[in-house]
Amino acid sequence: MTHPDSTLLAALIVVATPGEAAHLTPLTGAFGERLRVQVTVSGVGPVAAALATQRALLAAPYALAISAGIGGAYPASGLAPGDLAVSSRIIQADLGAWDDGQFLDFTALGLSVLPPAPERAGPPADPAVTAGDFPAWDRAAQVAARAGARLGPLLTLGSVTGDHAAARHLQARHPGALTEGMEGAGVAHAALLAGVPSLEVRGVSNPVGPRDRAAWRIPQALAATRRGVEAALLTLLDD
């Protein structure tokens, strides 16, 4: 929904697929004149999500960018299909290099996801951010409490993890990681560069590991995602 008043408090919701969008589009009219809500389908993956987010943020002002959708839960998280995760951090977990079985992240490699300092305004970048570990909205804990969700780091990867050993390795590198998705860090990266806070909301459809489609619970995950997004929108409206 596009509102003629560009000064109205607004939230951008970025999803990967039309199916995810269909469950969230009703929220665009649910808040009447209090909040302008835009649902954008980016396509799958962090690059697609970043480009769609940047395009939307350049076109209109937003107070919050939300990456929303279904995803897998890491076994150590204790989350089951139908549960909900909200980001405390949004991490691009596959940025780095493998060296004889050891994974080196961007900090170890001396690389950064951000442009050189003279091209950026503001204070020096957080070293975690330069490695692709993005902060979530400072009201994330309130969103999680309101939605009955777990709060923790959510990982973004360009390819889905499909075996137990890889899942254990990611959990060891990112203690407390709850879920895996393919778009969150792309949204967070574009939002950071635009000066807009971001949040990731994931409804759990399956455990991370070998692909067992018979065990997926997509309707329950979509319902959980909507609950989390609605909680975020209500929290945005709080004084």
Helices and strands as residue ranges (DSSP letters): E 10-15, H 18-24, G 25-29, E 36-41, H 46-59, E 64-73, G 75-77, E 84-92, E 97-99, E 102-104, H 106-109, G 117-119, H 127-130, E 133-135, H 140-147, E 150-156, H 164-173, E 179-181, H 184-194, E 198-207, G 213-215, H 218-237
